[in-house]
Amino acid sequence: MTVIELPRRSPSPTQAKRSLIPWIFVGGMGVVIVVNSILIYYALHSWTGIVTAKPYERGIEYNKVLEAQAQQDALGWVFDADIEPVAKDSQGNSVLTVRITGPDGAALEGMALTGRLVRPIDIMPDVPLTFTAAGNGRYTASVALPKHGQWDLKLKAEKGANWYHLTRRLFVK
């Protein structure tokens, strides 16, 4: 028996390109896996987005929140709050002034105010506030803030059996 040897062909350029296609697919999937891994890492190690404890229970009781807001609106109390950048006390602290008027525009005296300043964009300790009556419906609190910028005033005003919760965004320069 005679063996005839045929000349071998060298691979053509199109055959070489076809062999790269599976590797391009594998490389593309590798890029997707790396990017997804980075996104998962940042999703697990960044802020959760939860701003209240027990959000489910709070959502169920939302009708109570609406009733409380209706009671507050029925009082007709009007609040004006501001931190004066030029008003400083003897210790160099800023002075927060809250003015409260009734539905007829008359100043409300004899209120008991409790409050705190909360930094909405940083995780910082709240700044407690102690208010003193300054006359003519004005109440003041001395404040030493660690940073300038946005702060949320969370205030509870009480007079007898009536109370009012206020949240107001303030900008400290």
N, C-alpha and C positions, 0 to 999 in steps of 0.2 A: 504494500500500500504506500502510496506516495502522498506526502503532506505538502500542500501548497500554502505558502505563507503569503497572506495578502498585506499590502502596505497599510500601516496604521495612519489614521487621519488625525491631524491635530485639531483640538477643540476650536470651534469657531467663536467669534466674539459674542454672538447671541446666546450661545450655550453658557458662557461665563456669566452673563447678566442674569440668566434664569436661575443660576445657582445662588445668587445674592438675594433674591426675593424672599426666601424664608428667613434669612438673617435680618433683613430690614424689618420684617414683621416682628421678629423676636425683640429687636432693638426698640421698636415702637412700643411694644407691650412693657418693656423694661422701663421706659420713660414714664408711662402711665402709672406703673407700680410705685416708682420713686416719688412722683408728684403726689399721688394719693397718700403715701406714707407720711410725707411732710404735712399735708393738710390734716390728717388724722392726729398727728402729734400736736399741732397747734390747737386743734379743737379740744383735745383732752387736757391741755396744760394752760389754757387761757381762761378768761372770765366766763362763768357758766351762763350768765344772762338772767339768773334768778334774782329778783330784787326784793322779794318778800318771803318770809318763812311760811311754809304751808300754803302755797298758792291755790291748791285745789279747794281747801276748806274756805279760804277767803273768797274764792269765786262763788261758792255755794251761798255764802252769806251776803252777796252783793245787794240784795233787796234791803237789808238792814242799813247798808251804807247809803243807799238812796233815801231811805226814810230819815236818817240822821242829817243828810244834806238838806232835805226839805225843812226840817226843824230849824236848822241854822239859818236858812234863807228867810224863814218866817220872822226871825228876830230882827232882821234888817240892819244889823251892825255893819259898819263900814270900817275897814282897816287900811291904814296907810303906813307902810314900814320902809325905812331907809337907813343906810349907814352913811353918815356924813363923813367924807374924807378929811374935811378940815376940823371937824369936831373931835377933839381928843380930851381925855380926862387927865388928871394930874399925873398918872403913871404912864402916859403916852399911848394908852389903848384907844381904839376907836369907840364911838358911842352909837349904839343902835337905838333908834327912836321909833316907837310905834304909837300912832295916834288912832283912837277909836271914837267913832261917832255913832249915834243912834239913827233910827229911820227918819227922824225929823231934822237931822244935821247937828243936834246938840252933842257936846262932848260927854262921853260916858266916864264917870268917876267911880272909884271904889271897886275896880276890877282886880282880880287875882290872875296874874299872868305867869305862866311857866313856858319855857321854850328851850330850843337848842338850834344850833346851826350845823347843817350837814353838808359835807362836800359831795356833790353829785357825780363828779368825774374821777375822784380818787378814793382809795380806801384809806380813810383817815379817821381818827377818833372824832366823835361829835364834840362840839363846843357848847357846854351848858351855859344858859343865860339866866341871870337873876335880875328881874325887873324891879324898878322903884318908880312910884308915881311922881310925875314932874308937874302935875297940874294941867288943867284945861284938856283933859282926856289924853294927855301924853304920858307915855311910860318909857323909861330909858334903861339900857343895860350896857355896862362896860364890857368890851369885847377885845380880846387879844387873839387875832387870827394868825395862824402859822403861814398862810399863803393868801395872795390876792387872787381875784377871779370870781367864779360863780360859787355861790353858797345857797342852800335852801334853808329858809327860816321855817321851822316847824313850831307852831305856837298854839297853846291852849289858853283861852281866856274864859274866866268864870265870873259870874255875878249871880249870887244866890243859887237857884236851881238851874239856871241857864248856863250853857257852855258853848263855846265855839272853837272848832279846830281850823287852823289856817296853815296853809303851806304856800310860801311865796318865794320866788327866785330873786335873789339879790346879787348884784355885781359889785365887788369891792375893788376899788382902784388902788 
